Amino acid sequence: MISTWRHSGFHVFCGNCIWASFSQERVQDLADEGTVIYSAKDGKDRKIFDAPDGLAAMCSHVPNQGEQMERCYRF
């Protein structure tokens, strides 16, 4: 019976879980000042956010429930 089943194209990713789409090691939370600093991979550039703006920037990388997000960066 399974050999007659027509495949719909649906598939499931069975790889390692990706917990965050940003590096937690590069995030500094300065709670006393109410700011969040995110450093670039090379360590040369930094972005400084107010705490709510930093949280909003990180949350923009989290897909809605039941959705899948894929980002492609081309140079």
PDB file with SEQRES, HELIX, SHEET and CRYST1 records, atoms N, CA, C and O in Angstrom:
SEQRES   1 A   75  MET ILE SER THR TRP ARG HIS SER GLY PHE HIS VAL PHE          
SEQRES   2 A   75  CYS GLY ASN CYS ILE TRP ALA SER PHE SER GLN GLU ARG          
SEQRES   3 A   75  VAL GLN ASP LEU ALA ASP GLU GLY THR VAL ILE TYR SER          
SEQRES   4 A   75  ALA LYS ASP GLY LYS ASP ARG LYS ILE PHE ASP ALA PRO          
SEQRES   5 A   75  ASP GLY LEU ALA ALA MET CYS SER HIS VAL PRO ASN GLN          
SEQRES   6 A   75  GLY GLU GLN MET GLU ARG CYS TYR ARG PHE                      
HELIX    1 AA1 ILE A    2  THR A    4  5                                   3    
HELIX    2 AA2 GLN A   24  ARG A   26  5                                   3    
HELIX    3 AA3 ALA A   51  CYS A   59  1                                   9    
SHEET    1 AA1 3 VAL A  27  LEU A  30  0                                        
SHEET    2 AA1 3 THR A  35  SER A  39 -1                                        
SHEET    3 AA1 3 ARG A  46  ASP A  50 -1                                        
CRYST1    1.000    1.000    1.000  90.00  90.00  90.00 P 1           1          
ATOM      1  N   MET A   1       0.822  -1.194   0.000  1.00  0.00           N  
ATOM      2  CA  MET A   1       0.000   0.000   0.000  1.00  0.00           C  
ATOM      3  C   MET A   1       0.872   1.267   0.000  1.00  0.00           C  
ATOM      4  O   MET A   1       0.537   2.243  -0.671  1.00  0.00           O  
ATOM      5  N   ILE A   2       1.970   1.258   0.736  1.00  0.00           N  
ATOM      6  CA  ILE A   2       2.805   2.465   0.782  1.00  0.00           C  
ATOM      7  C   ILE A   2       3.496   2.724  -0.550  1.00  0.00           C  
ATOM      8  O   ILE A   2       3.788   3.874  -0.876  1.00  0.00           O  
ATOM      9  N   SER A   3       3.760   1.682  -1.318  1.00  0.00           N  
ATOM     10  CA  SER A   3       4.407   1.877  -2.618  1.00  0.00           C  
ATOM     11  C   SER A   3       3.476   2.565  -3.616  1.00  0.00           C  
ATOM     12  O   SER A   3       3.956   3.101  -4.615  1.00  0.00           O  
ATOM     13  N   THR A   4       2.187   2.569  -3.384  1.00  0.00           N  
ATOM     14  CA  THR A   4       1.242   3.237  -4.284  1.00  0.00           C  
ATOM     15  C   THR A   4       0.919   4.662  -3.834  1.00  0.00           C  
ATOM     16  O   THR A   4       0.202   5.386  -4.525  1.00  0.00           O  
ATOM     17  N   TRP A   5       1.447   5.064  -2.677  1.00  0.00           N  
ATOM     18  CA  TRP A   5       1.183   6.401  -2.146  1.00  0.00           C  
ATOM     19  C   TRP A   5       1.873   7.445  -2.997  1.00  0.00           C  
ATOM     20  O   TRP A   5       3.057   7.309  -3.305  1.00  0.00           O  
ATOM     21  N   ARG A   6       1.153   8.483  -3.381  1.00  0.00           N  
ATOM     22  CA  ARG A   6       1.708   9.568  -4.197  1.00  0.00           C  
ATOM     23  C   ARG A   6       2.292  10.625  -3.265  1.00  0.00           C  
ATOM     24  O   ARG A   6       1.588  11.182  -2.423  1.00  0.00           O  
ATOM     25  N   HIS A   7       3.574  10.892  -3.425  1.00  0.00           N  
ATOM     26  CA  HIS A   7       4.269  11.849  -2.565  1.00  0.00           C  
ATOM     27  C   HIS A   7       3.814  13.271  -2.878  1.00  0.00           C  
ATOM     28  O   HIS A   7       3.765  13.666  -4.043  1.00  0.00           O  
ATOM     29  N   SER A   8       3.478  14.043  -1.837  1.00  0.00           N  
ATOM     30  CA  SER A   8       2.961  15.396  -2.016  1.00  0.00           C  
ATOM     31  C   SER A   8       4.059  16.444  -2.105  1.00  0.00           C  
ATOM     32  O   SER A   8       3.783  17.596  -2.439  1.00  0.00           O  
ATOM     33  N   GLY A   9       5.301  16.065  -1.810  1.00  0.00           N  
ATOM     34  CA  GLY A   9       6.395  17.024  -1.810  1.00  0.00           C  
ATOM     35  C   GLY A   9       6.724  17.526  -0.420  1.00  0.00           C  
ATOM     36  O   GLY A   9       7.718  18.229  -0.239  1.00  0.00           O  
ATOM     37  N   PHE A  10       5.916  17.183   0.559  1.00  0.00           N  
ATOM     38  CA  PHE A  10       6.154  17.588   1.944  1.00  0.00           C  
ATOM     39  C   PHE A  10       7.338  16.812   2.500  1.00  0.00           C  
ATOM     40  O   PHE A  10       7.453  15.608   2.271  1.00  0.00           O  
ATOM     41  N   HIS A  11       8.223  17.493   3.233  1.00  0.00           N  
ATOM     42  CA  HIS A  11       9.336  16.811   3.872  1.00  0.00           C  
ATOM     43  C   HIS A  11       9.612  17.439   5.234  1.00  0.00           C  
ATOM     44  O   HIS A  11       9.146  18.542   5.517  1.00  0.00           O  
ATOM     45  N   VAL A  12      10.354  16.753   6.062  1.00  0.00           N  
ATOM     46  CA  VAL A  12      10.651  17.189   7.424  1.00  0.00           C  
ATOM     47  C   VAL A  12      12.157  17.281   7.588  1.00  0.00           C  
ATOM     48  O   VAL A  12      12.881  16.368   7.190  1.00  0.00           O  
ATOM     49  N   PHE A  13      12.637  18.374   8.171  1.00  0.00           N  
ATOM     50  CA  PHE A  13      14.058  18.540   8.450  1.00  0.00           C  
ATOM     51  C   PHE A  13      14.413  17.736   9.695  1.00  0.00           C  
ATOM     52  O   PHE A  13      13.787  17.899  10.742  1.00  0.00           O  
ATOM     53  N   CYS A  14      15.410  16.874   9.583  1.00  0.00           N  
ATOM     54  CA  CYS A  14      15.803  16.014  10.701  1.00  0.00           C  
ATOM     55  C   CYS A  14      17.221  16.317  11.175  1.00  0.00           C  
ATOM     56  O   CYS A  14      17.872  15.446  11.751  1.00  0.00           O  
ATOM     57  N   GLY A  15      17.707  17.523  10.947  1.00  0.00           N  
ATOM     58  CA  GLY A  15      19.068  17.884  11.349  1.00  0.00           C  
ATOM     59  C   GLY A  15      19.116  18.428  12.763  1.00  0.00           C  
ATOM     60  O   GLY A  15      18.161  18.311  13.530  1.00  0.00           O  
ATOM     61  N   ASN A  16      20.250  19.025  13.087  1.00  0.00           N  
ATOM     62  CA  ASN A  16      20.429  19.625  14.405  1.00  0.00           C  
ATOM     63  C   ASN A  16      19.506  20.824  14.581  1.00  0.00           C  
ATOM     64  O   ASN A  16      19.241  21.555  13.627  1.00  0.00           O  
ATOM     65  N   CYS A  17      19.025  21.022  15.783  1.00  0.00           N  
ATOM     66  CA  CYS A  17      18.146  22.133  16.103  1.00  0.00           C  
ATOM     67  C   CYS A  17      18.935  23.440  16.102  1.00  0.00           C  
ATOM     68  O   CYS A  17      20.048  23.492  16.626  1.00  0.00           O  
ATOM     69  N   ILE A  18      18.371  24.489  15.522  1.00  0.00           N  
ATOM     70  CA  ILE A  18      18.981  25.811  15.532  1.00  0.00           C  
ATOM     71  C   ILE A  18      18.217  26.642  16.555  1.00  0.00           C  
ATOM     72  O   ILE A  18      17.052  26.977  16.339  1.00  0.00           O  
ATOM     73  N   TRP A  19      18.859  26.971  17.654  1.00  0.00           N  
ATOM     74  CA  TRP A  19      18.168  27.656  18.752  1.00  0.00           C  
ATOM     75  C   TRP A  19      18.029  29.150  18.518  1.00  0.00           C  
ATOM     76  O   TRP A  19      17.040  29.739  18.955  1.00  0.00           O  
ATOM     77  N   ALA A  20      18.969  29.777  17.855  1.00  0.00           N  
ATOM     78  CA  ALA A  20      18.874  31.219  17.633  1.00  0.00           C  
ATOM     79  C   ALA A  20      19.529  31.555  16.303  1.00  0.00           C  
ATOM     80  O   ALA A  20      20.507  30.925  15.902  1.00  0.00           O  
ATOM     81  N   SER A  21      18.981  32.552  15.626  1.00  0.00           N  
ATOM     82  CA  SER A  21      19.561  32.975  14.365  1.00  0.00           C  
ATOM     83  C   SER A  21      20.536  34.126  14.553  1.00  0.00           C  
ATOM     84  O   SER A  21      20.912  34.791  13.587  1.00  0.00           O  
ATOM     85  N   PHE A  22      20.934  34.356  15.759  1.00  0.00           N  
ATOM     86  CA  PHE A  22      21.943  35.357  16.067  1.00  0.00           C  
ATOM     87  C   PHE A  22      22.856  34.771  17.135  1.00  0.00           C  
ATOM     88  O   PHE A  22      22.475  33.858  17.867  1.00  0.00           O  
ATOM     89  N   SER A  23      24.050  35.304  17.209  1.00  0.00           N  
ATOM     90  CA  SER A  23      25.028  34.787  18.154  1.00  0.00           C  
ATOM     91  C   SER A  23      24.813  35.401  19.535  1.00  0.00           C  
ATOM     92  O   SER A  23      24.944  36.610  19.723  1.00  0.00           O  
ATOM     93  N   GLN A  24      24.483  34.551  20.483  1.00  0.00           N  
ATOM     94  CA  GLN A  24      24.272  35.038  21.851  1.00  0.00           C  
ATOM     95  C   GLN A  24      25.577  35.489  22.487  1.00  0.00           C  
ATOM     96  O   GLN A  24      25.566  36.302  23.411  1.00  0.00           O  
ATOM     97  N   GLU A  25      26.711  34.968  22.000  1.00  0.00           N  
ATOM     98  CA  GLU A  25      28.006  35.376  22.537  1.00  0.00           C  
ATOM     99  C   GLU A  25      28.344  36.821  22.183  1.00  0.00           C  
ATOM    100  O   GLU A  25      29.153  37.455  22.861  1.00  0.00           O  
ATOM    101  N   ARG A  26      27.725  37.343  21.119  1.00  0.00           N  
ATOM    102  CA  ARG A  26      28.011  38.717  20.692  1.00  0.00           C  
ATOM    103  C   ARG A  26      27.021  39.735  21.248  1.00  0.00           C  
ATOM    104  O   ARG A  26      27.083  40.912  20.894  1.00  0.00           O  
ATOM    105  N   VAL A  27      26.111  39.297  22.113  1.00  0.00           N  
ATOM    106  CA  VAL A  27      25.121  40.198  22.710  1.00  0.00           C  
ATOM    107  C   VAL A  27      25.554  40.545  24.133  1.00  0.00           C  
ATOM    108  O   VAL A  27      25.835  39.659  24.940  1.00  0.00           O  
ATOM    109  N   GLN A  28      25.603  41.829  24.426  1.00  0.00           N  
ATOM    110  CA  GLN A  28      25.878  42.296  25.783  1.00  0.00           C  
ATOM    111  C   GLN A  28      24.643  43.037  26.285  1.00  0.00           C  
ATOM    112  O   GLN A  28      24.155  43.961  25.633  1.00  0.00           O  
ATOM    113  N   ASP A  29      24.148  42.629  27.432  1.00  0.00           N  
ATOM    114  CA  ASP A  29      22.985  43.268  28.039  1.00  0.00           C  
ATOM    115  C   ASP A  29      23.472  44.163  29.169  1.00  0.00           C  
ATOM    116  O   ASP A  29      23.941  43.671  30.196  1.00  0.00           O  
ATOM    117  N   LEU A  30      23.365  45.459  28.987  1.00  0.00           N  
ATOM    118  CA  LEU A  30      23.767  46.408  30.021  1.00  0.00           C  
ATOM    119  C   LEU A  30      22.502  46.851  30.751  1.00  0.00           C  
ATOM    120  O   LEU A  30      21.938  47.906  30.460  1.00  0.00           O  
ATOM    121  N   ALA A  31      22.070  46.029  31.700  1.00  0.00           N  
ATOM    122  CA  ALA A  31      20.800  46.248  32.386  1.00  0.00           C  
ATOM    123  C   ALA A  31      20.783  47.577  33.143  1.00  0.00           C  
ATOM    124  O   ALA A  31      19.752  48.246  33.199  1.00  0.00           O  
ATOM    125  N   ASP A  32      21.907  47.956  33.717  1.00  0.00           N  
ATOM    126  CA  ASP A  32      21.959  49.216  34.470  1.00  0.00           C  
ATOM    127  C   ASP A  32      21.695  50.422  33.579  1.00  0.00           C  
ATOM    128  O   ASP A  32      21.093  51.405  34.010  1.00  0.00           O  
ATOM    129  N   GLU A  33      22.154  50.337  32.330  1.00  0.00           N  
ATOM    130  CA  GLU A  33      21.975  51.451  31.393  1.00  0.00           C  
ATOM    131  C   GLU A  33      20.732  51.291  30.530  1.00  0.00           C  
ATOM    132  O   GLU A  33      20.312  52.236  29.862  1.00  0.00           O  
ATOM    133  N   GLY A  34      20.133  50.083  30.540  1.00  0.00           N  
ATOM    134  CA  GLY A  34      18.948  49.836  29.726  1.00  0.00           C  
ATOM    135  C   GLY A  34      19.259  49.713  28.252  1.00  0.00           C  
ATOM    136  O   GLY A  34      18.432  50.063  27.410  1.00  0.00           O  
ATOM    137  N   THR A  35      20.466  49.209  27.924  1.00  0.00           N  
ATOM    138  CA  THR A  35      20.858  49.068  26.531  1.00  0.00           C  
ATOM    139  C   THR A  35      21.329  47.650  26.231  1.00  0.00           C  
ATOM    140  O   THR A  35      21.683  46.885  27.129  1.00  0.00           O  
ATOM    141  N   VAL A  36      21.322  47.330  24.955  1.00  0.00           N  
ATOM    142  CA  VAL A  36      21.820  46.051  24.448  1.00  0.00           C  
ATOM    143  C   VAL A  36      22.816  46.377  23.347  1.00  0.00           C  
ATOM    144  O   VAL A  36      22.536  47.196  22.472  1.00  0.00           O  
ATOM    145  N   ILE A  37      23.986  45.730  23.391  1.00  0.00           N  
ATOM    146  CA  ILE A  37      25.014  45.945  22.376  1.00  0.00           C  
ATOM    147  C   ILE A  37      25.213  44.644  21.620  1.00  0.00           C  
ATOM    148  O   ILE A  37      25.421  43.590  22.221  1.00  0.00           O  
ATOM    149  N   TYR A  38      25.148  44.724  20.287  1.00  0.00           N  
ATOM    150  CA  TYR A  38      25.402  43.561  19.440  1.00  0.00           C  
ATOM    151  C   TYR A  38      26.643  43.849  18.613  1.00  0.00           C  
ATOM    152  O   TYR A  38      26.680  44.820  17.858  1.00  0.00           O  
ATOM    153  N   SER A  39      27.662  43.005  18.754  1.00  0.00           N  
ATOM    154  CA  SER A  39      28.933  43.192  18.046  1.00  0.00           C  
ATOM    155  C   SER A  39      28.966  42.356  16.783  1.00  0.00           C  
ATOM    156  O   SER A  39      28.430  41.249  16.744  1.00  0.00           O  
ATOM    157  N   ALA A  40      29.606  42.897  15.741  1.00  0.00           N  
ATOM    158  CA  ALA A  40      29.757  42.165  14.487  1.00  0.00           C  
ATOM    159  C   ALA A  40      30.705  40.992  14.676  1.00  0.00           C  
ATOM    160  O   ALA A  40      31.439  40.920  15.661  1.00  0.00           O  
ATOM    161  N   LYS A  41      30.676  40.083  13.722  1.00  0.00           N  
ATOM    162  CA  LYS A  41      31.498  38.879  13.804  1.00  0.00           C  
ATOM    163  C   LYS A  41      32.984  39.216  13.863  1.00  0.00           C  
ATOM    164  O   LYS A  41      33.742  38.565  14.583  1.00  0.00           O  
ATOM    165  N   ASP A  42      33.401  40.230  13.109  1.00  0.00           N  
ATOM    166  CA  ASP A  42      34.813  40.605  13.105  1.00  0.00           C  
ATOM    167  C   ASP A  42      35.199  41.468  14.307  1.00  0.00           C  
ATOM    168  O   ASP A  42      36.378  41.763  14.506  1.00  0.00           O  
ATOM    169  N   GLY A  43      34.216  41.871  15.102  1.00  0.00           N  
ATOM    170  CA  GLY A  43      34.471  42.659  16.302  1.00  0.00           C  
ATOM    171  C   GLY A  43      34.690  44.139  16.055  1.00  0.00           C  
ATOM    172  O   GLY A  43      34.917  44.888  17.005  1.00  0.00           O  
ATOM    173  N   LYS A  44      34.629  44.585  14.803  1.00  0.00           N  
ATOM    174  CA  LYS A  44      34.895  45.992  14.483  1.00  0.00           C  
ATOM    175  C   LYS A  44      33.650  46.864  14.607  1.00  0.00           C  
ATOM    176  O   LYS A  44      33.732  47.998  15.079  1.00  0.00           O  
ATOM    177  N   ASP A  45      32.509  46.347  14.188  1.00  0.00           N  
ATOM    178  CA  ASP A  45      31.266  47.119  14.209  1.00  0.00           C  
ATOM    179  C   ASP A  45      30.389  46.681  15.370  1.00  0.00           C  
ATOM    180  O   ASP A  45      30.371  45.511  15.754  1.00  0.00           O  
ATOM    181  N   ARG A  46      29.656  47.655  15.924  1.00  0.00           N  
ATOM    182  CA  ARG A  46      28.706  47.359  17.000  1.00  0.00           C  
ATOM    183  C   ARG A  46      27.438  48.153  16.766  1.00  0.00           C  
ATOM    184  O   ARG A  46      27.471  49.249  16.206  1.00  0.00           O  
ATOM    185  N   LYS A  47      26.316  47.590  17.200  1.00  0.00           N  
ATOM    186  CA  LYS A  47      25.040  48.308  17.192  1.00  0.00           C  
ATOM    187  C   LYS A  47      24.582  48.405  18.635  1.00  0.00           C  
ATOM    188  O   LYS A  47      24.600  47.421  19.374  1.00  0.00           O  
ATOM    189  N   ILE A  48      24.176  49.590  19.022  1.00  0.00           N  
ATOM    190  CA  ILE A  48      23.693  49.826  20.380  1.00  0.00           C  
ATOM    191  C   ILE A  48      22.206  50.129  20.293  1.00  0.00           C  
ATOM    192  O   ILE A  48      21.783  51.038  19.579  1.00  0.00           O  
ATOM    193  N   PHE A  49      21.414  49.346  21.037  1.00  0.00           N  
ATOM    194  CA  PHE A  49      19.960  49.492  21.046  1.00  0.00           C  
ATOM    195  C   PHE A  49      19.490  49.840  22.449  1.00  0.00           C  
ATOM    196  O   PHE A  49      20.123  49.452  23.430  1.00  0.00           O  
ATOM    197  N   ASP A  50      18.382  50.571  22.551  1.00  0.00           N  
ATOM    198  CA  ASP A  50      17.645  50.621  23.809  1.00  0.00           C  
ATOM    199  C   ASP A  50      17.108  49.218  24.035  1.00  0.00           C  
ATOM    200  O   ASP A  50      16.877  48.488  23.071  1.00  0.00           O  
ATOM    201  N   ALA A  51      16.906  48.826  25.278  1.00  0.00           N  
ATOM    202  CA  ALA A  51      16.496  47.455  25.580  1.00  0.00           C  
ATOM    203  C   ALA A  51      15.264  47.007  24.783  1.00  0.00           C  
ATOM    204  O   ALA A  51      15.296  45.915  24.215  1.00  0.00           O  
ATOM    205  N   PRO A  52      14.178  47.792  24.710  1.00  0.00           N  
ATOM    206  CA  PRO A  52      13.011  47.334  23.936  1.00  0.00           C  
ATOM    207  C   PRO A  52      13.309  47.200  22.439  1.00  0.00           C  
ATOM    208  O   PRO A  52      12.812  46.276  21.794  1.00  0.00           O  
ATOM    209  N   ASP A  53      14.117  48.114  21.880  1.00  0.00           N  
ATOM    210  CA  ASP A  53      14.469  48.037  20.468  1.00  0.00           C  
ATOM    211  C   ASP A  53      15.365  46.832  20.181  1.00  0.00           C  
ATOM    212  O   ASP A  53      15.230  46.197  19.135  1.00  0.00           O  
ATOM    213  N   GLY A  54      16.274  46.515  21.097  1.00  0.00           N  
ATOM    214  CA  GLY A  54      17.131  45.339  20.938  1.00  0.00           C  
ATOM    215  C   GLY A  54      16.319  44.061  20.950  1.00  0.00           C  
ATOM    216  O   GLY A  54      16.569  43.150  20.161  1.00  0.00           O  
ATOM    217  N   LEU A  55      15.347  43.995  21.848  1.00  0.00           N  
ATOM    218  CA  LEU A  55      14.470  42.823  21.912  1.00  0.00           C  
ATOM    219  C   LEU A  55      13.647  42.698  20.624  1.00  0.00           C  
ATOM    220  O   LEU A  55      13.479  41.597  20.099  1.00  0.00           O  
ATOM    221  N   ALA A  56      13.140  43.813  20.124  1.00  0.00           N  
ATOM    222  CA  ALA A  56      12.358  43.804  18.885  1.00  0.00           C  
ATOM    223  C   ALA A  56      13.218  43.364  17.704  1.00  0.00           C  
ATOM    224  O   ALA A  56      12.738  42.631  16.839  1.00  0.00           O  
ATOM    225  N   ALA A  57      14.480  43.795  17.649  1.00  0.00           N  
ATOM    226  CA  ALA A  57      15.376  43.395  16.558  1.00  0.00           C  
ATOM    227  C   ALA A  57      15.642  41.899  16.594  1.00  0.00           C  
ATOM    228  O   ALA A  57      15.680  41.251  15.548  1.00  0.00           O  
ATOM    229  N   MET A  58      15.827  41.342  17.788  1.00  0.00           N  
ATOM    230  CA  MET A  58      16.070  39.897  17.898  1.00  0.00           C  
ATOM    231  C   MET A  58      14.801  39.099  17.585  1.00  0.00           C  
ATOM    232  O   MET A  58      14.875  38.039  16.962  1.00  0.00           O  
ATOM    233  N   CYS A  59      13.646  39.599  18.010  1.00  0.00           N  
ATOM    234  CA  CYS A  59      12.384  38.882  17.778  1.00  0.00           C  
ATOM    235  C   CYS A  59      11.992  38.863  16.307  1.00  0.00           C  
ATOM    236  O   CYS A  59      11.197  38.020  15.890  1.00  0.00           O  
ATOM    237  N   SER A  60      12.539  39.777  15.520  1.00  0.00           N  
ATOM    238  CA  SER A  60      12.217  39.783  14.096  1.00  0.00           C  
ATOM    239  C   SER A  60      12.772  38.552  13.390  1.00  0.00           C  
ATOM    240  O   SER A  60      12.390  38.272  12.254  1.00  0.00           O  
ATOM    241  N   HIS A  61      13.671  37.807  14.047  1.00  0.00           N  
ATOM    242  CA  HIS A  61      14.243  36.583  13.481  1.00  0.00           C  
ATOM    243  C   HIS A  61      13.465  35.335  13.880  1.00  0.00           C  
ATOM    244  O   HIS A  61      13.829  34.231  13.476  1.00  0.00           O  
ATOM    245  N   VAL A  62      12.403  35.488  14.663  1.00  0.00           N  
ATOM    246  CA  VAL A  62      11.608  34.344  15.126  1.00  0.00           C  
ATOM    247  C   VAL A  62      10.341  34.261  14.275  1.00  0.00           C  
ATOM    248  O   VAL A  62       9.561  35.214  14.245  1.00  0.00           O  
ATOM    249  N   PRO A  63      10.120  33.139  13.583  1.00  0.00           N  
ATOM    250  CA  PRO A  63       8.920  33.039  12.744  1.00  0.00           C  
ATOM    251  C   PRO A  63       7.656  32.903  13.586  1.00  0.00           C  
ATOM    252  O   PRO A  63       7.710  32.481  14.741  1.00  0.00           O  
ATOM    253  N   ASN A  64       6.520  33.263  12.997  1.00  0.00           N  
ATOM    254  CA  ASN A  64       5.234  33.086  13.655  1.00  0.00           C  
ATOM    255  C   ASN A  64       4.941  31.598  13.824  1.00  0.00           C  
ATOM    256  O   ASN A  64       5.526  30.766  13.131  1.00  0.00           O  
ATOM    257  N   GLN A  65       4.051  31.267  14.729  1.00  0.00           N  
ATOM    258  CA  GLN A  65       3.703  29.876  14.987  1.00  0.00           C  
ATOM    259  C   GLN A  65       3.190  29.210  13.708  1.00  0.00           C  
ATOM    260  O   GLN A  65       2.309  29.741  13.031  1.00  0.00           O  
ATOM    261  N   GLY A  66       3.743  28.057  13.391  1.00  0.00           N  
ATOM    262  CA  GLY A  66       3.327  27.303  12.222  1.00  0.00           C  
ATOM    263  C   GLY A  66       3.951  27.773  10.925  1.00  0.00           C  
ATOM    264  O   GLY A  66       3.652  27.223   9.865  1.00  0.00           O  
ATOM    265  N   GLU A  67       4.812  28.780  10.984  1.00  0.00           N  
ATOM    266  CA  GLU A  67       5.459  29.289   9.780  1.00  0.00           C  
ATOM    267  C   GLU A  67       6.931  28.931   9.782  1.00  0.00           C  
ATOM    268  O   GLU A  67       7.512  28.631  10.826  1.00  0.00           O  
ATOM    269  N   GLN A  68       7.520  28.966   8.614  1.00  0.00           N  
ATOM    270  CA  GLN A  68       8.941  28.696   8.451  1.00  0.00           C  
ATOM    271  C   GLN A  68       9.569  29.926   7.833  1.00  0.00           C  
ATOM    272  O   GLN A  68       8.990  30.537   6.934  1.00  0.00           O  
ATOM    273  N   MET A  69      10.746  30.294   8.306  1.00  0.00           N  
ATOM    274  CA  MET A  69      11.408  31.482   7.799  1.00  0.00           C  
ATOM    275  C   MET A  69      12.755  31.085   7.216  1.00  0.00           C  
ATOM    276  O   MET A  69      13.506  30.315   7.814  1.00  0.00           O  
ATOM    277  N   GLU A  70      13.041  31.617   6.052  1.00  0.00           N  
ATOM    278  CA  GLU A  70      14.335  31.382   5.429  1.00  0.00           C  
ATOM    279  C   GLU A  70      14.861  32.716   4.954  1.00  0.00           C  
ATOM    280  O   GLU A  70      14.166  33.454   4.256  1.00  0.00           O  
ATOM    281  N   ARG A  71      16.080  33.023   5.328  1.00  0.00           N  
ATOM    282  CA  ARG A  71      16.697  34.276   4.900  1.00  0.00           C  
ATOM    283  C   ARG A  71      17.894  33.942   4.029  1.00  0.00           C  
ATOM    284  O   ARG A  71      18.703  33.083   4.378  1.00  0.00           O  
ATOM    285  N   CYS A  72      18.007  34.619   2.901  1.00  0.00           N  
ATOM    286  CA  CYS A  72      19.140  34.425   2.002  1.00  0.00           C  
ATOM    287  C   CYS A  72      19.875  35.749   1.864  1.00  0.00           C  
ATOM    288  O   CYS A  72      19.278  36.779   1.554  1.00  0.00           O  
ATOM    289  N   TYR A  73      21.153  35.704   2.096  1.00  0.00           N  
ATOM    290  CA  TYR A  73      21.992  36.885   1.955  1.00  0.00           C  
ATOM    291  C   TYR A  73      22.961  36.636   0.818  1.00  0.00           C  
ATOM    292  O   TYR A  73      23.667  35.627   0.813  1.00  0.00           O  
ATOM    293  N   ARG A  74      23.003  37.537  -0.139  1.00  0.00           N  
ATOM    294  CA  ARG A  74      23.890  37.382  -1.285  1.00  0.00           C  
ATOM    295  C   ARG A  74      24.795  38.601  -1.368  1.00  0.00           C  
ATOM    296  O   ARG A  74      24.379  39.730  -1.106  1.00  0.00           O  
ATOM    297  N   PHE A  75      26.016  38.348  -1.732  1.00  0.00           N  
ATOM    298  CA  PHE A  75      26.989  39.448  -1.861  1.00  0.00           C  
ATOM    299  C   PHE A  75      27.483  39.541  -3.286  1.00  0.00           C  
ATOM    300  O   PHE A  75      28.306  40.401  -3.599  1.00  0.00           O  
TER     301      PHE A  75                                                      
END                                                                             
